[in-house]
């Protein structure tokens, strides 16, 4: 895409977030067409220099070019944004911020509780300048405006949210201490929920004329993500343990070894179980009392998984998927190289080539998974250099420095 489009193209967001959780949420809004103005402190977003780096990182042409403020971590979740430096510790820059708030629809931030209030830029101050503004915040343990937490002053990162929210306890092998997910879901899932909350609040504000404060706690989000913990404990007093690669209530529903990796096979229902048995040439399993129903398959999962492993272990992933694809739910365990080669992601527009500053002409990033038939979502702008768009942003809001 060459310009901003999408269903949210009439929304302006002042994005004061840094690191991952907040920028991930605002990036979703940017992909959907919102005008995302990234407001950064003089030193920039703390994540700008995190690797991977462009090839010319060691010898950037200037302090505002290439690697020194443009690592791949930052570039991925700050596409479709423009950057301006505002030091909110300074009265003059706070006034610029307030003037922008008067015309914006949304403010987003992910500082610890009370930080923006101490800077004089909290929700109540901003709402006096624009009563219709939506103020979205991500914190480790929420904001006192929506509920006091005994941990409100604690700092939090992704791994803290995964552990306290219950995910690390049920994820991975039984290490006895917990196992985090490979993706930073303690950040990205709260960011996704904040994006949904912000859009919902803007919708309501345009009807009522009144904005509001939207709060997502990282802890709350991961607890919500782990909904099965609540139902199993509440219904049966069952404390779910480490899941490994299987499912506590379904079988077969696991990752099975192949000659060149692993393949997910999920056949808990009678139709898929029968199809799997026929594909494995194990018709005998259809009448075996240890596999006759989902209930007994769960009780005898070691026997079931051993039978499936005996079939998969000597075959390449492609052969297993070739035998089951379209018949039994299955899929190979893909590496990054596999993802880049998969025709599905190509045809779905999920691998996007984006320009970067410096000697590298472009990089490839994950595209937007939200697709529409009439309005376009995509990457139309690389992540910004620090303060790159100052002049045009101030002109947009009619502010004369």
Order of alpha helices (4+ residues) and beta strands (2+ residues): beta-alpha-beta-alpha-beta-alpha-beta-alpha-alpha-beta-alpha-alpha-alpha-beta-alpha-alpha-beta-beta-alpha-alpha-alpha-alpha-beta-alpha-alpha-beta-beta-alpha
